[in-house]
Structures are given as structure tokens and as C-alpha cells.
Amino acid sequence: MTYKTLNVDVDSDGIALVTIDVPGKSMNVWDADLMQDFANWVDAFLADENVKGAVITSGKASGFLAGADLNMLGSGGAGGAPTSKKEQFESAFTLNSVFRKLETGGQPVKALQKGEAFAKPVAAAVNGLALGGGLEIVLACHHRVVADNPKIQLGVPEVQVGLLPGAGGTQRLPRLAGLQNAAMLATQGKPIDPATAKAQGIVQDVVPADQVVAKAKEWVKANPKAVQPWDKKGFKFPGGGGAMDPRAVQFFIGANAMAQKETNHNYPAIQYILSCLYEGSIVPMDTAIRIESKYFLKLLSSAQTRNMIRTLFINKQAAEKGEQRPKDVPASELKKVGVLGAGMMGAGIAYVTAKGGAEVVLLDRDLEYAQKGKGYSEKIVEKGVSRGKVTKEKGDELLARITPTTDYDDLKDVDLIIEAVFEDPDVKADVIKRTEAVIGKDVIFASNTSTLPITGLAIHSERPDQFIGIHFFSPVDKMPLVEIIPGEKSGDKALATALDYVRLIKKTPIVVKDTRGFYTNRVVPPYLNEAMLMVAEGIKPALIENAAKSLGMPVGPLALTDETSLELGLRIMNSTKKELGKDYKPSGVEDLLVKMVEDLGRKGRKSGGGFYEYPEGGKKHLWQGLSEYFPVSKDQPSLEEAKERLLYAQLIPASQCYAEGIVHDPQSADLGAIFGWGFAPWTGGPMSHIDTIGVDAFVRKAESLAQKYGARFNPPEKFRDMAKAGDKLYGKAA
């Protein structure tokens, strides 16, 4: 039999070496072809008396198998979308069924338990990362050999896109490693290395990479009759399991409480994983895997999971691969990058650029400042070396790529310029002219600015078609999003080069319209302002912060205001007033900002305190003195009312940005929200969430909030029109 995705070679001992190699893919994944081929091979393997056992490995240098093709899952699964509930379940159960047949040899479990029957031995020879369905096929093998490489990742990350391991992962992991280890792997989605996997009992052998296949074959040859531990009579879960074991009962009580505390009930996948672990520990394996598939199907058919898969995987991957890049522009070779300004942003940009493999000329007006900027990278490298995340040699190589300087002539052979000097048009104008006097004629000049329009800055350039904005977020080394802002005269080469650079540093880009504040800084301030308005109205600060966290925001808006600084907020407010003059529309927080910054000196975290206190060596806490200046009202909103207000304070400006074309598509709006300011990932982003609740429901709720709190909650006219027409942002497939 021939296969599209498998190479099968049977040796003189009757052992089949099954090499997974999905054509046209850089990494093996479970797609429709592999699922069909593997099912066919299992049937042929079990039927052929001349084949005594098998070793499963990968033909890809990139790894063993990275799990399911999420593009396939997002479109209804292999073979299209089944219609009836029964068909949907059988589709979701496909891999579980095939893996179970492989590990039992198609024999009845009772016969295996009595020793009347055995399965043909199957070993996994894992020569690279095995994630999700990649690890699950390994778990279904009777013996598991992994290459001795600490960089190999073994895990079940499905929870990160709102799913659970759906091919036996929630059942085989606890039967091998115990309930607690299995729960940590499945609910957190973080991978482990081979040594940890062996210590937990998940794999049996960790050997040199060039011996994995030989060692696996050796085991198969020495063990002609195989039975999984859980198919033997009297099997018990390591560390206890089931409904009556006191250890398991204690674990589930604690695990459920901790999970809901961390997720605020926003992630059903975690609840379902724990349900799979609990229910599966009470019943036999054949029933347990059907329970798992039931919960898997519930998640796969939910709007939340579809949103998360679409935004956090499909659209993110498309953006990072350059979906918005002009196709006819040759790829840029960015070997050397000039970074102008060695402050906090410039220092971070220098680090991520050097980490991406390019040389960096880090220029500042004073050599001491430039060297201090390089010192930022030195601290990150030192921390990485001390934690074993990077070798000293690799760290030294990274640092050697950064050259601090004050001499503009050192920029003469760079391939790209990124300007990150003080947010002042005059300062930027001077730097632009001095830089363009020495750099090559074809070099793209990118400005990192958070508020100044790119078209306005480009008037100081002699080549505005080669001028573009690249807006980073602080801290640069940790924040995943980058906004690309073409000015009115920016050419295709400028856009292509900017996207090539973002790919080099492994960030997620969105392309946005050139307007004051761009996208994220058009949405975050109204959200933070709403929280401050709530303080001014007498709503308890703790209620505000807890409401935001309950929504799934990483930190409360008052804590975020402290981080970005109240002083910055006041400065931006004053400059906006000056710029707009009579057209300036008060936000309602002017008096609060003046009181906090000018009267009380509470400017934010860096200055010692704002809405919060930051005691040395202690945990931050809300400033108790706040109520003296903004008394707490007797009438407080419910938690749900507070959550709704904070949610719509983000949905409205995000929808306005989409309506005005500041973000050109819903996927960019969703990516920018989640990766730019931490908008609740469980929603898939603001546009996905509006689709989920319905555009009509969004409009009606926004209008209701506008009547109660003010015109700032009015939905854009475009969304009213969409509601009338019954349209969706993502169309019928959403």
C-alpha cells in the first residue's frame, strides 16, 4: 500500500519503520491526508502477520509532529463539516478510535486483561518536538524513546486556543504521570523537556539523537507481546485516582478552585479538561476516551473556540508570515540596523534586533547614554544565562552585535533605520536630516512614534516614499505587537521592508492608518478614562479593578494607568487641547488628572505611586487616601454592570477605528487588541466578540449605555447599518 504522508519500510526482523512526512509542510501536522493514511496503515499493520511490530518516527528535521492542522479544525474538520450530532461526534472521535485500535491491536480489553491476547508492539522514536496530537500519538505507543535534547518540547498546548487534547491526552497522561502532572500540562499548555517527561513517567527512554530509532527497534524486538499499563488487570493511577481516593478528591477540590480563580470562569476548556480528568479516572479507557471526545466536540463547536483559533492561530500566523506585505517587492536583507536613541524604547529595539540576528548601531547624542542603552541588553542576557535560557557564548554573540556610538557616520552602511528619539517633532526632524545625509539612498527610515502622524514627520525627509512608522510597545522585549503605519507617500518598498523587519524580530504586525494615536492609542485612553471617571463618580476602585480582571484583562485599568503614568496622561491631554483648540472635547477626567498629578504629586508607579501604593519589598495595593479626594458613593453598580461598562469602553473605540478605516479589517483589530493592550483573549478580540453577541445586540447595548453614561458610548453609524442589514464582521464563516 502506498501513502501520501507516510513512508513504511519493513526490515528483516519484521519491524516496520513508519516515517511521518507530510508533503508541502515545514512541520508535520495532523491534516486530512495524514489522518486517512494513518488509519489505513493501522488496519494494514494489524492484518499483516509478517509484520511483528512498528516504530513510528518523523522525516522532518523540524520536529516529530506539531499537532492538528488548526486551519482544518477551524473549517469543520477533516472531510468537511458533518451534519448530524452523531456524525460530528464520530468525526471528533476519529483519532481516539485509531489510536485505541493501535494500542490494543484491535483485541478485546477483557482478553488483554486475562493475558489471552496481546497487541503488536509499537514504539515511538521522537526526534523533535511533539505537541498536541503529536504527543498523543506518542502516548498511544507502548514504548516511548526521545532524543536527548533539552530544547525538544513535549506538551499539549490546545488550551491556548480554547481546546483540550482530543486524541487521548487527557486520559493517557494521568495514567502515566498522575492527575496533578497531567492537569498542569493540559490546563497551562506549557511544554516540558525530555528529561522532565522521563521523570514523570511519560516517556521511558532519553537517548542520543542518532540512536532513537535503533533503541525503539531494540525494544520492539525484545517485547513481541505488548499491553498498555491501563489495559492490565488491577491498574491504578499513579498517585491515586477515581471518585473515592482521598488523594484524588483533595486534588480535584483544590484544582477546580484554583482554575476558576485564575480564569474567572472565562475559559470552558479548563473546566472541561478537569472534567475529563475526573470522569475519565472513574471509568475504563474505552469509555474515558469517548468522554474526552464529547467535551472536545463541545469546545470545537463553540463560537468562543472558533474565535480563539481564528485570531490566536490562523490570523496571527498569517500576519507574521506577511499577509499584508506587497507581493512584488523582493525580500529585504537586513544585516545591519541603525537605532537612533538609546532610551527605554531604543534600548529595547536594539535588543530584539540583535536577538533576531542583525547587527545594531545604537546611536545617541552622548556615548554614556548609548552605552547605557546597550546595558539594557546586557541585563537581559545576564538574567537569561543565570536561568539557563541562553548559553554565555550565545549571549556574548548577541551583545557583540550591538555597537554604541555618537557618530552618524557609523550609519553609512546600515540596511534600515529605526528612530526612537524623544517624542518631539523638532527633535525628530533634526535626527531625520542628519541621518539621511549619511545613509544609502535606498535605505528605509522608520520612526517609532506613539502619537505623531507619520505623514507630518515625513515632510522632513528628502525621500518620503521611503519613510514609514513602526510603533513598538513597552517593554519592547516582552510586548508581541508592532503597528506598521504607512504615511501618505510611503511606498510599497517601505511597507515590505517594515514587515520583513518585524518578521526578523518575531513580532506580530498589523498595518494601520496614519492618524493621531493610530489604533491601540485610540482605544486604550478611552478605556483608562472610563475607569478614572468611575473613580470620580465614587465607584469603589477595588470593584473597578476586579471587574476588569473578571473580564479577562491582565491587570486592572487603574494599575495600567499607573504603569503608563498619570503624568503622561496629563501631558497628552494638554498637548491635545493645545493642538485642537476650540475643537477639543473634554473627556471628563481633566480635573482628576490635575488633582492627582499637580496637587497630590501622584504621577504613577515610576514616581512612587498613583492609584496604587508601591511599598519597597511589599505587594502593591490601592491607595487608601484616594477616597479623601474622591469619596465613595453609597450606591455601587453590580460587578456585571461594572464589567459591561469597561468592556464597552473598549468595544466602542475599537469599532470606531474599524469604521473609520484606521484598522482595515476585523482580524487586525482583534490581533491589535489582544497583543497590544491585553484585551481578553478568550473573546478572540473585540470584533470577534461583537460578532459572537451579534452586531444588533452590540448596537442596542451601546445605545443603552450612551443614554445612561453619555454620547461616548454611541456605536458608529457603520455598525448601525450592519445591524439593520444583519451583517457580520467576519461573514458567514464566523
C-alpha positions in Angstrom: 0.0 0.0 0.0 1.2 3.5 -0.8 0.6 6.6 1.3 0.8 10.3 0.7 2.2 11.2 4.2 3.9 8.0 5.4 6.9 6.0 4.4 6.8 2.4 5.6 9.9 0.2 5.5 9.8 -3.3 7.0 13.2 -4.8 8.0 14.3 -8.4 8.0 13.0 -8.8 11.6 9.5 -7.8 10.5 9.6 -4.4 12.2 8.0 -1.6 10.3 9.7 1.8 10.4 6.8 4.3 9.8 8.2 7.7 9.0 5.7 10.6 9.0 6.5 13.1 6.4 3.6 15.3 5.3 4.4 16.8 1.9 4.3 20.6 1.4 4.5 21.3 5.2 7.6 22.6 7.0 6.3 20.7 10.1 4.3 17.5 10.4 0.7 18.2 11.4 -2.5 16.1 11.5 -4.3 17.1 8.3 -6.9 15.1 6.4 -4.4 13.1 4.4 -2.3 12.1 7.4 -5.4 11.0 9.3 -6.6 8.9 6.5 -3.2 7.4 5.8 -2.5 6.6 9.4 -5.9 4.9 9.8 -5.2 2.8 6.7 -1.8 1.9 7.9 -3.0 0.7 11.3 -5.5 -1.6 9.6 -2.8 -3.0 7.2 -0.3 -3.3 10.1 -2.7 -5.3 12.3 -3.8 -7.5 9.4 -0.3 -8.4 8.1 1.1 -11.5 10.0 4.6 -10.9 8.6 4.9 -7.5 10.4 5.7 -8.2 14.0 5.9 -4.6 15.4 6.5 -1.0 14.4 8.5 2.1 15.2 6.9 5.5 14.4 9.2 8.4 13.7 9.4 11.7 11.7 11.1 12.5 8.4 11.2 16.2 9.2 14.2 18.0 10.7 11.8 20.5 12.2 10.4 18.0 14.7 8.2 14.9 15.2 4.6 16.2 14.9 3.1 19.6 15.9 -0.5 18.5 16.5 -3.6 19.1 14.5 -3.8 21.5 11.5 -5.9 24.2 13.1 -6.9 25.6 9.7 -8.7 22.2 9.2 -10.3 22.3 12.6 -11.5 25.9 12.1 -13.2 24.8 8.8 -15.2 21.9 10.3 -12.6 19.2 10.5 -11.4 16.5 8.1 -13.7 15.7 5.2 -15.9 18.8 5.7 -18.4 19.7 8.4 -20.6 16.7 9.5 -24.3 17.4 9.8 -25.8 15.3 12.5 -24.7 15.2 16.1 -23.7 11.6 15.7 -21.6 12.4 12.6 -20.0 15.3 14.5 -19.1 13.0 17.4 -17.7 10.3 15.1 -15.6 12.9 13.3 -14.2 14.2 16.7 -13.6 10.6 17.8 -11.6 9.6 14.7 -8.0 9.8 16.1 -9.1 8.5 19.5 -10.6 5.4 17.7 -7.5 4.8 15.6 -5.0 5.3 18.5 -7.1 2.9 20.6 -7.1 0.3 17.9 -3.3 0.6 17.6 -2.6 0.2 21.3 -5.0 -2.7 21.8 -4.1 -4.4 18.5 -7.8 -4.5 17.8 -8.2 -7.1 20.7 -11.0 -7.0 23.3 -9.8 -5.4 26.5 -11.0 -8.4 28.6 -8.7 -10.7 26.6 -5.8 -8.4 27.2 -6.5 -8.3 30.9 -6.6 -12.1 31.1 -3.5 -12.5 29.1 -5.4 -14.3 26.4 -4.4 -11.7 23.8 -1.7 -9.1 23.1 -1.1 -6.2 20.8 1.8 -5.9 18.3 4.4 -3.8 20.0 4.7 -0.2 18.8 7.4 2.2 19.9 7.7 6.0 19.2 11.1 7.3 18.2 10.7 11.0 18.9 13.4 13.1 17.2 11.9 16.5 17.7 9.1 18.5 19.3 5.9 16.6 19.8 2.9 18.8 20.7 -0.8 18.2 20.9 -1.8 15.4 18.7 1.9 14.8 18.1 2.4 13.9 21.7 -0.9 12.0 21.8 0.3 9.5 19.1 3.5 9.0 21.2 1.3 8.3 24.3 -0.6 5.7 22.4 2.6 3.8 21.6 3.6 1.1 24.0 7.2 2.4 24.4 8.5 5.9 24.0 12.1 6.9 23.2 13.0 10.6 22.9 16.2 12.3 21.7 18.4 13.7 24.5 18.0 17.4 23.6 16.7 19.8 26.3 15.3 22.0 23.5 12.8 19.4 22.4 9.3 20.4 23.5 6.7 17.8 24.6 3.3 19.1 25.6 -0.4 19.6 25.0 -1.0 23.3 24.2 -4.6 23.1 22.9 -5.9 25.1 25.9 -4.2 28.2 24.4 -6.7 28.2 21.6 -9.7 27.2 23.7 -9.5 23.5 23.1 -8.5 20.4 25.0 -6.3 17.4 24.0 -8.8 15.4 21.9 -6.9 12.3 21.0 -6.5 10.6 24.4 -4.2 13.2 26.0 -6.5 13.8 29.0 -6.7 10.1 29.6 -3.2 8.7 28.9 -1.3 11.5 30.6 -2.8 11.0 34.1 -2.5 7.2 33.7 1.2 7.7 33.2 2.2 10.8 35.2 -0.6 11.1 37.7 -3.5 13.6 37.9 -1.6 16.6 39.1 1.2 16.5 36.4 -1.5 15.8 33.7 -3.6 18.7 34.9 -0.6 21.1 34.9 0.4 20.1 31.4 -3.2 20.3 30.0 -4.6 23.3 31.7 -1.4 25.5 31.3 -0.4 24.3 27.9 3.3 24.7 28.7 5.7 22.1 27.2 8.3 20.1 29.1 11.6 18.8 28.1 12.5 15.1 27.6 14.3 14.7 31.0 11.2 16.1 32.8 8.9 13.8 30.7 11.0 10.8 31.7 11.0 11.8 35.4 7.2 12.0 35.3 6.9 8.6 33.6 5.6 10.0 30.3 8.5 8.5 28.3 10.7 5.6 29.1 14.0 6.4 27.3 16.0 9.5 26.6 18.9 8.6 24.3 21.3 10.4 21.9 19.5 11.7 18.8 21.2 9.3 16.4 20.1 6.3 18.5 16.3 6.9 18.9 15.2 4.7 16.0 17.7 1.9 16.9 16.7 1.9 20.6 13.0 1.9 19.7 13.5 -1.1 17.4 15.5 -2.8 20.0 12.6 -2.6 22.4 10.1 -3.8 19.9 12.3 -6.8 19.0 12.7 -7.7 22.7 8.9 -7.3 23.5 6.9 -9.2 21.0 3.7 -9.0 23.1 2.6 -5.6 24.2 -0.1 -4.3 26.6 -0.6 -0.8 27.9 -0.5 -0.5 31.7 -4.1 0.7 31.8 -5.2 -2.4 29.9 -3.8 -4.7 32.6 -5.9 -6.1 35.4 -5.7 -4.1 38.6 -4.2 -1.0 37.1 -4.2 2.1 39.4 -3.5 5.7 38.7 -0.1 6.9 39.9 -0.7 9.0 43.0 -4.4 8.0 43.2 -7.5 8.5 41.0 -11.2 7.9 40.9 -14.1 9.3 42.9 -13.3 7.7 46.3 -9.5 8.0 46.6 -8.8 10.7 49.2 -5.8 12.0 47.3 -7.8 12.4 44.1 -10.7 14.1 45.9 -8.4 16.6 47.6 -6.7 17.3 44.2 -9.9 18.0 42.4 -11.3 20.3 45.1 -8.1 22.4 45.0 -7.7 22.2 41.2 -11.2 23.4 40.4 -10.9 26.3 42.9 -7.5 27.4 41.6 -8.6 27.1 38.0 -11.6 29.3 38.4 -9.6 31.8 40.4 -7.1 32.1 37.6 -9.6 32.2 34.7 -12.7 33.9 36.2 -14.9 31.3 34.5 -13.9 32.7 31.1 -12.3 29.5 29.7 -14.6 26.5 29.5 -11.6 24.5 28.1 -10.0 24.4 31.5 -13.2 23.3 33.2 -13.7 20.6 30.6 -10.1 19.3 31.0 -10.7 18.9 34.7 -14.0 17.1 34.0 -12.2 14.8 31.6 -9.6 14.0 34.2 -12.2 13.4 36.9 -14.7 11.4 34.9 -12.0 9.6 33.0 -10.4 8.4 36.2 -13.6 6.6 37.2 -14.3 4.6 34.1 -12.4 2.2 31.8 -10.2 3.6 29.0 -12.7 2.9 26.2 -15.4 4.9 28.0 -12.9 7.6 29.1 -11.8 8.5 25.5 -15.4 8.8 24.5 -16.0 11.3 27.4 -12.9 13.2 26.2 -14.3 13.4 22.6 -17.6 14.6 23.9 -16.0 17.6 25.7 -13.7 18.2 22.7 -16.7 18.4 20.4 -18.5 20.8 22.7 -15.5 23.2 22.6 -14.8 22.8 18.9 -18.4 23.7 18.0 -18.4 26.8 20.3 -18.1 30.3 19.0 -15.5 31.1 21.6 -13.1 28.4 20.5 -13.6 29.3 16.8 -12.8 32.9 17.6 -9.7 31.9 19.6 -8.4 29.6 16.8 -9.0 32.2 14.2 -7.3 35.1 16.0 -4.7 33.4 18.1 -3.5 31.0 15.5 -4.8 31.4 11.9 -4.8 35.2 11.7 -1.7 35.6 13.9 0.2 33.2 11.8 -0.9 34.9 8.6 0.1 38.3 9.9 3.5 37.0 10.9 4.1 35.5 7.5 3.5 38.8 5.8 -0.1 38.6 4.6 -0.2 42.4 4.1 3.2 42.6 2.5 3.3 43.8 -1.1 3.9 40.6 -3.1 6.0 42.1 -5.9 8.7 43.6 -3.7 11.9 41.4 -3.3 12.7 40.3 0.3 14.9 42.7 2.2 18.3 41.5 3.5 18.5 43.2 6.9 22.0 42.5 8.1 22.6 45.8 9.9 20.1 48.2 11.5 20.6 51.7 12.9 18.7 52.5 16.0 18.5 56.2 16.9 18.0 57.0 20.5 19.2 54.7 23.3 16.4 55.4 25.8 14.0 52.8 27.1 12.4 52.2 23.6 15.6 52.4 21.6 17.4 50.0 24.0 14.6 47.5 23.7 14.6 47.8 19.9 18.3 47.3 19.9 18.0 44.1 21.9 15.2 42.4 19.8 17.1 43.4 16.6 20.3 41.8 17.8 18.4 38.8 19.1 16.9 38.5 15.6 20.5 38.1 14.2 21.2 41.6 12.8 24.0 43.9 13.8 22.9 47.1 15.5 24.4 50.6 15.5 22.9 52.2 18.7 23.3 55.9 18.4 22.7 58.6 21.0 23.9 62.2 21.5 26.1 61.1 24.4 28.2 57.9 24.4 27.3 57.3 28.1 23.6 57.2 27.1 24.4 54.9 24.2 26.4 52.5 26.4 23.6 52.6 29.0 21.2 51.6 26.2 23.4 48.5 25.4 23.4 47.8 29.2 19.7 47.1 28.9 20.6 44.1 26.6 23.4 43.1 29.0 21.0 42.8 31.9 18.5 40.6 29.9 21.4 38.4 28.7 22.8 38.0 32.2 19.4 37.0 33.5 18.9 34.5 30.6 22.3 32.9 31.3 21.7 32.7 35.0 18.4 30.9 34.4 19.8 28.6 31.8 17.7 30.0 29.0 20.7 31.0 26.9 24.4 30.0 26.9 27.0 32.5 27.8 28.5 32.1 24.3 25.2 32.9 22.6 24.7 35.8 24.9 28.1 37.2 24.2 27.4 36.8 20.4 24.2 38.8 20.8 25.9 41.6 22.7 28.8 41.8 20.3 26.2 42.7 17.6 25.3 45.9 19.4 27.7 48.9 18.8 27.0 52.1 20.9 28.0 55.3 19.2 27.5 59.1 18.8 28.9 59.3 15.3 26.3 59.5 12.5 29.0 58.2 10.0 28.6 54.8 11.7 25.2 54.6 10.0 26.6 54.7 6.5 26.3 51.0 5.7 23.0 50.1 7.6 20.1 48.4 5.8 17.4 50.0 7.9 17.0 53.0 10.3 14.6 52.9 13.3 14.3 56.2 15.0 13.3 56.2 18.7 14.2 59.6 20.0 12.2 62.0 22.2 8.6 62.4 21.1 9.2 65.9 19.8 8.7 66.9 16.2 11.7 69.3 16.2 14.0 66.7 17.7 12.8 64.1 15.2 13.2 66.5 12.3 16.8 67.2 13.2 17.6 63.4 13.5 15.9 62.7 10.2 18.1 65.2 8.3 21.3 64.2 9.9 20.7 60.5 9.3 19.7 60.9 5.7 22.9 62.8 5.0 24.9 59.6 5.6 22.8 56.6 4.9 22.4 54.9 1.5 19.9 56.2 -1.0 17.7 53.0 -0.8 17.6 52.7 3.0 14.1 52.8 4.6 13.7 55.2 7.5 11.2 54.0 10.2 10.0 56.2 13.0 8.9 54.7 16.3 6.3 57.2 17.5 3.2 56.5 19.5 1.3 59.7 18.8 2.8 61.8 16.0 1.4 61.2 12.5 3.9 59.7 10.1 2.9 62.0 7.2 3.8 65.0 9.3 7.2 63.6 10.2 7.9 62.6 6.6 7.9 66.2 5.4 11.3 66.5 7.0 12.6 63.6 4.8 14.0 64.0 1.3 12.6 60.6 0.4 9.1 60.4 1.9 8.3 57.3 -0.2 11.0 55.5 1.9 9.6 56.8 5.2 7.3 54.7 7.4 6.2 54.3 11.0 7.0 51.2 13.2 5.3 51.6 16.5 6.6 49.3 19.3 5.1 48.8 22.7 6.9 48.9 26.0 8.7 46.9 27.2 9.8 46.0 23.6 11.4 42.7 24.5 8.1 41.4 26.0 5.3 43.0 24.0 4.4 41.0 20.9 2.6 43.6 18.8 4.1 46.1 16.4 2.0 48.7 14.4 3.1 49.5 10.9 2.0 52.9 9.8 2.4 53.9 6.1 2.3 57.7 5.6 0.6 59.3 2.6 3.7 59.0 0.5 5.1 55.7 1.9 5.9 53.3 -1.0 5.5 49.6 -1.3 9.2 49.0 -0.5 8.9 50.9 2.8 5.9 48.7 3.8 7.6 45.5 2.6 10.8 46.3 4.5 9.0 47.2 7.7 7.1 43.9 7.6 10.3 42.0 6.8 12.0 43.6 9.8 9.1 42.6 12.1 9.3 39.1 10.9 13.1 39.1 11.6 12.4 40.1 15.3 9.5 37.6 15.5 6.7 40.1 16.4 3.1 40.2 15.3 2.4 43.1 12.9 -0.7 45.0 12.0 -0.9 47.7 9.4 -2.8 50.7 10.5 -3.9 54.1 9.1 -1.8 57.2 9.7 -3.7 59.1 12.3 -3.0 60.5 15.7 -2.7 57.6 18.2 -3.0 55.1 15.4 -5.1 52.1 16.6 -4.1 51.0 20.1 -3.6 54.5 21.4 -7.1 55.4 20.1 -8.7 52.6 22.2 -6.7 52.4 25.4 -7.1 56.0 26.6 -10.9 55.9 26.5 -10.8 52.6 28.4 -8.5 54.1 31.1 -10.5 57.3 31.1 -13.7 55.3 31.8 -12.0 53.7 34.8 -11.0 57.2 36.1 -14.5 58.6 35.5 -15.8 55.7 37.6 -13.4 56.7 40.4 -14.6 60.3 40.1 -18.2 59.1 40.3 -17.5 57.4 43.6 -17.3 53.8 42.4 -15.0 51.7 44.5 -11.6 51.3 42.9 -11.4 47.7 44.0 -14.7 47.0 42.2 -13.3 48.6 39.0 -10.1 46.6 39.1 -11.9 43.3 39.9 -14.4 43.9 37.2 -11.6 44.3 34.6 -9.9 41.2 35.8 -13.1 39.3 35.7 -13.4 40.3 32.0 -10.1 38.6 31.4 -7.9 41.7 31.3 -4.3 41.0 32.6 -4.4 44.0 35.0 -7.0 46.5 36.2 -7.2 49.8 34.3 -6.1 51.8 37.3 -3.0 49.7 37.7 -2.4 50.1 33.9 -2.8 53.9 34.3 -0.2 53.9 37.0 2.2 51.9 34.7 1.7 54.3 31.7 1.8 57.2 34.2 -0.9 59.7 35.1 1.7 62.4 34.3 1.9 61.2 30.7 -1.9 61.2 30.5 -2.0 64.9 31.7 0.7 65.8 29.2 -1.1 64.2 26.3 -4.3 65.9 27.4 -2.7 69.3 27.5 -1.0 68.9 24.1 -4.2 67.7 22.6 -6.0 70.7 24.0 -3.4 73.0 22.5 -3.5 71.3 19.1 -7.3 71.1 18.8 -8.1 74.5 20.4 -11.9 75.1 20.3 -12.5 71.6 18.7 -11.2 69.9 21.9 -13.9 67.8 23.6 -13.4 67.3 27.3 -13.1 63.7 28.4 -14.3 64.3 31.9 -11.1 63.3 33.7 -9.3 66.6 33.3 -9.9 67.6 36.9 -8.9 64.2 38.3 -5.6 64.2 36.4 -4.8 67.7 37.6 -5.6 66.8 41.2 -3.6 63.6 41.1 -0.5 64.9 39.3 -0.2 68.6 40.1 -1.9 68.8 43.5 -1.0 65.5 45.1 2.1 64.6 43.1 0.8 61.1 42.4 2.1 60.7 38.9 2.2 56.9 38.6 4.3 53.9 39.5 7.7 55.3 38.5 7.2 58.4 40.7 6.3 56.3 43.7 2.6 56.0 43.5 -0.7 56.8 41.7 -3.9 55.0 42.3 -1.7 52.3 44.0 1.0 52.3 46.6 4.2 50.5 45.9 5.9 49.7 49.2 9.5 48.5 49.0 9.7 44.8 49.3 5.9 44.6 49.6 3.0 44.0 47.4 1.3 46.9 45.6 -2.1 47.9 46.9 -4.8 50.5 46.2 -4.0 53.9 47.8 -6.3 54.2 50.8 -6.2 58.1 50.6 -8.0 58.2 47.3 -11.4 58.3 49.0 -10.5 61.5 50.7 -10.4 63.3 47.4 -12.9 61.1 45.5 -15.5 59.9 48.1 -17.0 56.5 47.7 -20.7 56.6 46.8 -23.3 54.7 48.8 -24.8 53.3 45.5 -22.5 50.9 43.8 -23.0 49.2 40.5 -23.1 45.3 40.4 -20.0 43.5 39.2 -21.8 42.7 35.9 -22.6 46.4 35.4 -19.1 47.4 36.0 -17.7 44.7 33.7 -20.1 45.8 30.9 -19.1 49.4 31.2 -15.4 48.6 31.0 -15.9 46.2 28.2 -17.9 48.6 26.0 -15.4 51.4 26.8 -13.1 49.2 24.6 -15.5 47.8 22.1 -16.8 51.3 21.1 -13.5 52.9 20.2 -12.3 49.7 18.6 -15.4 49.6 16.4 -14.9 53.3 15.6 -11.3 52.6 14.4 -12.7 49.8 12.2 -15.5 52.0 10.9 -13.0 54.8 10.1 -10.6 52.5 8.4 -7.8 53.0 10.9 -7.7 49.3 11.0 -8.6 47.9 7.6 -10.0 44.5 8.6 -11.5 42.9 11.7 -8.6 40.5 12.1 -6.1 43.4 12.5 -8.4 44.9 15.1 -8.6 41.7 17.0 -4.8 41.0 16.9 -4.0 44.6 17.9 -6.3 44.4 20.8 -5.2 41.1 22.3 -1.4 41.6 21.6 -1.3 45.3 22.0 -3.1 46.0 25.3 -4.2 42.6 26.6 -7.8 42.6 25.6 -9.5 39.5 26.9 -8.0 36.6 24.8 -11.0 34.3 25.4 -13.1 36.6 23.2 -10.9 36.3 20.2 -10.7 40.1 20.2 -13.3 43.0 20.1 -14.5 42.3 16.5 -14.9 38.6 17.2 -16.8 39.3 20.4 -19.2 41.7 18.6 -19.9 39.0 16.0 -20.5 36.5 18.8 -23.0 38.5 20.7 -24.4 39.8 17.4 -24.0 43.3 15.8 -27.6 44.1 16.5 -27.2 43.2 20.2 -24.0 45.2 20.4 -25.6 48.3 18.9 -28.6 48.1 21.2 -26.4 47.7 24.3 -24.2 50.6 23.2 -27.2 52.9 22.7 -28.5 51.9 26.1 -25.1 52.7 27.7 -25.0 56.0 25.8 -28.3 57.0 27.3 -27.1 56.2 30.8 -23.5 57.5 30.6 -23.1 59.8 27.7 -22.5 60.0 23.9 -19.1 58.4 24.1 -20.9 55.1 24.1 -22.8 55.7 20.9 -22.0 53.0 18.3 -20.6 54.0 14.9 -23.1 54.6 12.1 -21.5 51.8 10.1 -22.4 49.3 12.8 -26.0 50.5 12.9 -26.2 49.9 9.2 -24.7 46.4 9.6 -27.2 45.6 12.3 -30.1 46.6 10.1 -28.7 44.5 7.2 -28.0 41.5 9.5 -24.3 41.6 8.5 -21.3 40.1 10.4 -17.8 41.4 10.6 -16.3 38.0 9.6 -19.1 37.0 7.3 -21.0 33.7 7.3 -17.9 31.7 8.3 -17.5 33.4 11.6 
